Amino acid sequence: MDNLKSTILKHLYFNGTQSIAEVSDGIGKSIPLITRSMNELMDDGLITEVGLRASTGGRRAMNFALRTAMHGCLLAVAVDQYSVSIGAFDIENKPVTTIYKSAIELKREEEVYAILLSMIDDVLASLSERSVLAIGITLPGFVDAQTGVNNSYSPVSPLYALRDNIRKRYHLPAYIENDSSAIAIAEQYFGAAKSVEDALVINLNWGVGLGMIIQGGLFRGHSGFAGEFSHIPLADESRLCSCGKKGCLEVEASLHCAIDDIQEALANGERSYLEDIFSQEKGIQFEHLLIAYEKGDQLTIRAIKKIAHMLGKGIATLIHILNPQKIIVSGRGAAFGEALVPQILSAVQEYCIPRLARQTKLEISNMADVQILASACIAVQQLEWKKKIKNQLSDRTA
């Protein structure tokens, strides 16, 4: 019964207000069994009635939702190649702290780990009396969500067994997931992939990640590492990729590529809104790139168009292989919005069989800071609420 109750709580987190019939349909269990479990969850104070549904001609059904104050908060940790972001959210995904951010290169493993712990300490201190339900961690790499190991690192690295290291230090449930897979989960339940059975979610960031929603669930592949979109050999350039190979999509379709092209042009004397920033700071950051694009800087526009066209070439390949209902461009690069669409579609038209291309819809995500929301999502998705349920029962009988 505890397993079913845990499933119901997760269902309400990901789907919001629901009637008993909707929960029954969503979980695939009988209405009498769902009714009994939800009545017990009501008695335990974990869910609450939130009013009647609109009339459809018969008896109006009662709506139910999570009782937010009873569940503690979710600590969300989002790590990418150049930054760490941490914040706390309630069970409705509303922030209860500011989002703490720190710029640091991920390859500096020991420093990243130390900064991450310090930031978690700061967030926990700011929570005062609030309890923490779970910690969700997302970062790039060959993450095995089951074992909690990031196989991109040596076993001696603190980032290799990051999940277990966090569990031991804070004595809290902690869970880990690859950033692109987690972003696909966030888009599936709260974003552009909602109610879509077959969607490919591209994480346009410093690399080009991919999360695949196939037949309504996250597709991981045989060994759990499906979705290495960055390393499909589609690039014409001989530039070396971070994986050590040449010709990977990542070297022509990532934000790294756009910034590299801009910095090379500036070093060669091209005029740009960014030239003073480049001269003073000896480098261009993503925030500079976005501001320059919004100001209509021609050098920046050219660089973004270039990566969007190459991304479209990769998307054409995905359409040929998987024939998805929808492809969503998410992640940091989605901030460029609809401006990405013409170049992507132009490349899809050039490289994809039209009959297949017409059956796939392209959409740019409008979810800001999607990775940190994704971290909260995977905390709930992987959490077993049994301990929380048992604690509530103990409180009632004490």
C-alpha positions as CSV (number, residue, x, y, z in Angstrom):
1,M,0.0,0.0,0.0
2,D,2.9,2.4,0.7
3,N,4.1,1.9,-2.8
4,L,0.7,2.9,-4.2
5,K,0.6,6.0,-1.9
6,S,4.0,7.0,-3.0
7,T,2.9,6.7,-6.7
8,I,-0.2,8.8,-6.0
9,L,1.8,11.6,-4.4
10,K,4.2,11.6,-7.3
11,H,1.2,11.7,-9.7
12,L,-0.2,14.7,-8.0
13,Y,3.2,16.5,-8.0
14,F,3.6,16.0,-11.8
15,N,-0.1,16.5,-12.8
16,G,-1.4,19.0,-10.3
17,T,-5.0,18.9,-9.1
18,Q,-6.8,15.6,-9.9
19,S,-10.0,13.8,-9.2
20,I,-10.0,10.2,-8.0
21,A,-11.0,9.0,-11.5
22,E,-8.1,10.9,-13.1
23,V,-5.6,9.5,-10.6
24,S,-7.0,6.0,-11.2
25,D,-6.7,6.5,-15.0
26,G,-3.2,8.0,-14.8
27,I,-1.8,5.3,-12.5
28,G,-3.7,2.4,-13.9
29,K,-5.3,1.2,-10.6
30,S,-8.9,0.6,-9.8
31,I,-11.1,3.4,-8.4
32,P,-11.9,1.5,-5.1
33,L,-8.1,1.0,-4.5
34,I,-7.3,4.6,-5.3
35,T,-10.2,5.8,-3.2
36,R,-9.0,3.9,-0.2
37,S,-5.4,5.0,-0.5
38,M,-6.3,8.7,-1.0
39,N,-8.6,8.6,2.0
40,E,-5.7,7.4,4.1
41,L,-3.4,10.1,2.6
42,M,-6.1,12.6,3.6
43,D,-6.2,11.2,7.1
44,D,-2.4,11.4,7.2
45,G,-2.6,15.1,6.2
46,L,-0.5,14.6,3.0
47,I,-3.2,15.5,0.5
48,T,-6.2,17.8,0.7
49,E,-9.5,18.5,-1.0
50,V,-9.4,21.6,-3.2
51,G,-13.0,21.9,-4.4
52,L,-15.4,20.3,-6.8
53,R,-14.8,20.0,-10.6
54,A,-17.0,21.8,-13.0
55,S,-20.4,20.1,-13.7
56,T,-20.6,17.8,-16.7
57,G,-24.2,16.9,-16.1
58,G,-23.8,14.4,-13.2
59,R,-22.5,14.4,-9.7
60,R,-19.5,16.8,-9.4
61,A,-16.2,15.1,-8.6
62,M,-13.9,16.3,-5.8
63,N,-10.5,17.6,-6.7
64,F,-7.4,16.6,-4.6
65,A,-3.9,18.1,-4.4
66,L,-0.8,17.7,-2.3
67,R,-0.9,19.5,1.0
68,T,2.2,21.7,0.3
69,A,3.2,22.6,3.9
70,M,3.3,18.9,5.0
71,H,6.0,17.8,2.5
72,G,9.0,19.9,3.1
73,C,10.9,21.4,0.2
74,L,13.0,20.2,-2.6
75,L,16.7,21.2,-2.8
76,A,17.6,21.5,-6.5
77,V,21.2,21.4,-7.6
78,A,22.0,22.2,-11.3
79,V,25.6,21.9,-12.5
80,D,26.8,22.6,-16.1
81,Q,30.2,23.0,-17.6
82,Y,30.7,26.5,-16.2
83,S,28.4,27.1,-13.3
84,V,26.6,25.7,-10.2
85,S,23.1,26.8,-9.3
86,I,21.2,25.7,-6.2
87,G,17.8,26.7,-4.8
88,A,15.0,25.3,-2.7
89,F,11.4,24.9,-4.0
90,D,8.2,23.8,-2.4
91,I,6.2,20.9,-3.7
92,E,4.4,23.2,-6.1
93,N,7.8,24.2,-7.6
94,K,7.6,27.7,-6.1
95,P,11.0,29.0,-4.9
96,V,11.4,29.3,-1.2
97,T,14.9,30.7,-1.4
98,T,16.9,32.8,-3.8
99,I,18.8,30.8,-6.5
100,Y,22.4,30.7,-5.5
101,K,24.8,30.7,-8.4
102,S,28.6,30.3,-8.8
103,A,30.7,30.4,-11.9
104,I,33.2,27.6,-11.9
105,E,34.6,25.2,-14.6
106,L,33.4,21.7,-14.2
107,K,36.8,20.2,-15.0
108,R,38.0,21.7,-11.7
109,E,36.4,18.7,-9.9
110,E,37.7,19.3,-6.3
111,E,36.8,23.0,-6.4
112,V,33.4,22.3,-7.9
113,Y,32.6,19.8,-5.1
114,A,33.8,22.2,-2.4
115,I,31.8,25.1,-3.8
116,L,28.7,22.9,-4.2
117,L,28.9,21.8,-0.5
118,S,29.3,25.4,0.6
119,M,26.3,26.5,-1.5
120,I,24.1,23.7,-0.1
121,D,25.1,24.7,3.4
122,D,24.0,28.3,2.7
123,V,20.7,27.2,1.2
124,L,20.0,24.9,4.2
125,A,20.8,27.6,6.6
126,S,18.4,30.0,4.9
127,L,15.6,27.5,5.2
128,S,15.4,28.0,8.9
129,E,12.8,25.5,10.2
130,R,11.7,24.1,6.9
131,S,12.4,20.4,6.4
132,V,13.9,19.0,3.2
133,L,12.0,16.3,1.4
134,A,14.8,15.4,-1.0
135,I,17.8,16.7,-3.0
136,G,17.9,16.5,-6.8
137,I,21.2,16.8,-8.6
138,T,21.7,17.2,-12.4
139,L,24.9,17.5,-14.3
140,P,26.5,16.5,-17.6
141,G,28.1,13.1,-18.2
142,F,27.4,9.4,-18.3
143,V,25.2,9.5,-15.2
144,D,23.8,6.2,-14.0
145,A,20.7,7.2,-12.1
146,Q,20.3,3.8,-10.5
147,T,23.7,3.5,-9.0
148,G,24.2,7.3,-8.5
149,V,27.5,7.2,-10.3
150,N,28.8,9.6,-13.0
151,N,31.0,7.5,-15.2
152,S,32.5,10.5,-16.8
153,Y,34.8,10.8,-13.8
154,S,37.5,8.6,-12.2
155,P,36.3,6.7,-9.1
156,V,38.7,8.9,-7.0
157,S,36.8,12.1,-8.1
158,P,34.3,13.5,-5.6
159,L,31.9,13.9,-8.6
160,Y,32.0,10.2,-9.4
161,A,29.8,9.1,-6.5
162,L,28.3,12.6,-6.0
163,R,24.9,11.3,-5.0
164,D,26.2,9.1,-2.2
165,N,28.7,11.7,-1.0
166,I,25.8,14.2,-0.6
167,R,23.6,11.5,1.2
168,K,26.4,10.8,3.7
169,R,27.1,14.4,4.4
170,Y,23.6,15.7,4.8
171,H,21.7,12.5,5.8
172,L,18.9,13.4,3.3
173,P,17.5,11.5,0.4
174,A,19.5,12.6,-2.7
175,Y,19.2,11.6,-6.3
176,I,21.1,12.3,-9.5
177,E,20.4,12.4,-13.2
178,N,22.1,13.5,-16.5
179,D,21.2,17.1,-17.2
180,S,19.6,16.5,-20.6
181,S,17.5,13.5,-19.4
182,A,16.3,15.6,-16.5
183,I,15.4,18.5,-18.7
184,A,13.3,16.1,-20.9
185,I,11.4,15.1,-17.8
186,A,10.7,18.7,-16.8
187,E,9.5,19.5,-20.4
188,Q,7.4,16.3,-20.4
189,Y,5.4,17.3,-17.3
190,F,5.6,21.1,-17.1
191,G,6.7,22.3,-20.5
192,A,6.4,21.9,-24.3
193,A,6.4,18.1,-24.2
194,K,3.3,17.8,-22.0
195,S,0.8,15.3,-23.3
196,V,3.2,14.3,-26.1
197,E,3.9,10.6,-26.5
198,D,7.0,10.9,-28.6
199,A,9.1,14.0,-28.1
200,L,12.9,14.7,-28.5
201,V,14.1,17.4,-26.1
202,I,17.4,19.0,-27.2
203,N,19.5,20.7,-24.4
204,L,21.2,23.5,-26.3
205,N,24.0,24.5,-23.9
206,W,27.8,24.3,-24.0
207,G,27.2,20.9,-25.6
208,V,24.1,19.6,-27.4
209,G,22.4,17.1,-25.2
210,L,19.3,15.0,-25.9
211,G,16.5,13.5,-23.8
212,M,14.1,11.2,-25.5
213,I,10.5,10.8,-24.4
214,I,9.3,7.6,-26.3
215,Q,5.8,6.2,-25.8
216,G,5.3,8.5,-22.8
217,G,8.5,7.6,-20.9
218,L,12.2,8.5,-20.8
219,F,14.1,6.3,-23.1
220,R,17.6,5.4,-21.7
221,G,18.8,2.7,-24.1
222,H,20.4,-0.6,-23.2
223,S,23.0,0.6,-20.8
224,G,21.3,3.9,-19.8
225,F,23.3,6.3,-21.8
226,A,21.1,6.9,-24.9
227,G,20.9,10.5,-26.2
228,E,24.6,11.4,-26.9
229,F,23.4,13.8,-29.7
230,S,26.5,16.0,-29.3
231,H,28.8,13.3,-30.6
232,I,27.0,12.3,-33.9
233,P,29.8,12.8,-36.5
234,L,28.0,15.5,-38.7
235,A,30.5,18.4,-38.5
236,D,32.7,19.2,-41.5
237,E,35.4,20.9,-39.4
238,S,38.3,19.0,-38.1
239,R,38.1,20.7,-34.7
240,L,38.7,18.4,-31.8
241,C,35.6,17.7,-29.6
242,S,35.7,17.5,-25.8
243,C,35.2,13.7,-26.2
244,G,38.5,13.4,-28.1
245,K,37.0,12.7,-31.5
246,K,36.7,14.9,-34.6
247,G,33.6,15.8,-36.6
248,C,31.1,15.8,-33.6
249,L,28.0,17.9,-34.0
250,E,28.9,19.7,-30.7
251,V,31.9,21.5,-32.3
252,E,29.6,23.4,-34.8
253,A,26.2,23.5,-33.0
254,S,26.8,24.5,-29.4
255,L,27.0,27.8,-27.5
256,H,30.8,27.0,-27.2
257,C,31.0,27.1,-30.9
258,A,29.1,30.4,-31.2
259,I,31.4,32.1,-28.6
260,D,34.6,30.7,-30.2
261,D,33.5,32.0,-33.6
262,I,32.8,35.5,-32.1
263,Q,36.0,35.7,-30.2
264,E,38.0,34.6,-33.3
265,A,36.3,37.3,-35.3
266,L,36.9,40.0,-32.7
267,A,40.6,38.9,-32.5
268,N,40.8,39.5,-36.2
269,G,39.4,43.0,-35.9
270,E,35.7,42.7,-36.7
271,R,33.5,45.4,-35.3
272,S,30.9,44.4,-32.8
273,Y,29.0,45.5,-29.7
274,L,31.1,42.9,-27.9
275,E,34.5,44.3,-28.8
276,D,35.0,46.4,-25.7
277,I,33.8,43.5,-23.4
278,F,36.2,41.1,-25.2
279,S,39.1,43.6,-24.9
280,Q,38.5,44.3,-21.2
281,E,37.5,40.8,-20.0
282,K,39.5,38.7,-22.5
283,G,36.5,36.6,-23.1
284,I,32.7,36.5,-23.9
285,Q,30.2,34.9,-21.5
286,F,26.7,33.7,-22.3
287,E,25.1,36.7,-20.7
288,H,27.1,39.0,-23.0
289,L,26.1,36.9,-26.0
290,L,22.4,37.2,-25.2
291,I,22.5,41.0,-24.6
292,A,24.4,41.5,-27.9
293,Y,21.8,39.4,-29.8
294,E,19.0,41.4,-28.3
295,K,20.7,44.6,-29.4
296,G,20.9,43.3,-33.0
297,D,24.7,42.8,-33.1
298,Q,25.5,41.4,-36.5
299,L,28.5,39.3,-35.5
300,T,26.4,37.6,-32.8
301,I,23.5,37.1,-35.1
302,R,25.8,35.4,-37.6
303,A,27.2,33.1,-35.0
304,I,23.8,32.1,-33.7
305,K,22.5,31.5,-37.2
306,K,25.5,29.3,-37.9
307,I,24.9,27.0,-34.9
308,A,21.1,26.9,-35.5
309,H,21.7,25.7,-39.1
310,M,24.0,23.0,-37.9
311,L,21.5,22.0,-35.2
312,G,18.9,21.7,-37.9
313,K,21.2,19.3,-39.7
314,G,21.4,17.1,-36.6
315,I,17.6,17.4,-36.1
316,A,17.1,16.1,-39.6
317,T,19.0,13.0,-38.7
318,L,16.9,12.5,-35.5
319,I,13.7,12.8,-37.6
320,H,14.9,10.1,-40.0
321,I,15.8,7.7,-37.2
322,L,12.9,8.3,-34.7
323,N,10.1,10.0,-36.5
324,P,9.0,12.0,-33.4
325,Q,5.8,13.9,-32.9
326,K,7.7,17.0,-31.6
327,I,11.2,18.2,-31.2
328,I,11.8,20.8,-28.5
329,V,14.8,23.0,-28.2
330,S,15.4,23.6,-24.5
331,G,18.2,24.5,-22.2
332,R,20.2,27.7,-22.0
333,G,20.3,28.3,-25.7
334,A,16.5,28.3,-25.9
335,A,16.7,31.9,-24.6
336,F,17.3,33.0,-28.2
337,G,13.7,32.0,-28.8
338,E,11.9,31.9,-32.1
339,A,15.0,33.5,-33.8
340,L,16.4,29.9,-33.9
341,V,13.5,28.5,-35.9
342,P,14.1,29.8,-39.5
343,Q,17.7,28.5,-39.6
344,I,16.8,25.1,-38.1
345,L,13.8,24.7,-40.4
346,S,16.0,25.7,-43.4
347,A,18.5,23.0,-42.6
348,V,15.7,20.4,-41.9
349,Q,14.3,21.2,-45.4
350,E,17.7,20.8,-46.9
351,Y,18.7,17.5,-45.2
352,C,15.4,15.8,-44.3
353,I,12.9,13.8,-46.4
354,P,9.9,16.2,-46.6
355,R,7.3,13.6,-45.9
356,L,8.9,12.9,-42.5
357,A,9.8,16.5,-41.7
358,R,6.1,17.6,-42.2
359,Q,5.1,15.1,-39.5
360,T,7.3,16.6,-36.8
361,K,6.6,19.9,-35.1
362,L,9.5,22.0,-33.9
363,E,9.1,24.2,-30.8
364,I,11.4,26.4,-28.7
365,S,10.9,26.0,-25.0
366,N,9.9,29.0,-23.0
367,M,11.0,27.5,-19.6
368,A,13.6,29.7,-18.0
369,D,16.3,28.1,-15.8
370,V,14.9,24.7,-16.9
371,Q,17.7,22.7,-15.5
372,I,17.1,23.7,-11.9
373,L,13.4,22.8,-12.2
374,A,14.6,19.6,-13.8
375,S,16.7,18.9,-10.6
376,A,13.5,19.3,-8.5
377,C,11.6,17.0,-10.8
378,I,14.1,14.1,-10.6
379,A,14.2,14.4,-6.8
380,V,10.5,13.6,-6.8
381,Q,10.6,11.1,-9.6
382,Q,13.2,9.0,-7.9
383,L,12.0,9.5,-4.3
384,E,10.2,6.8,-2.4
385,W,7.8,8.6,-0.2
386,K,7.5,5.5,2.1
387,K,9.5,7.1,4.9
388,K,7.4,10.3,4.8
389,I,4.2,8.3,5.0
390,K,5.5,6.2,7.9
391,N,6.6,9.3,9.7
392,Q,3.1,10.8,9.3
393,L,1.5,7.6,10.7
394,S,3.9,7.6,13.6
395,D,2.9,11.2,14.4
396,R,-0.8,10.4,14.4
397,T,-0.4,7.4,16.7
398,A,2.1,9.0,19.1
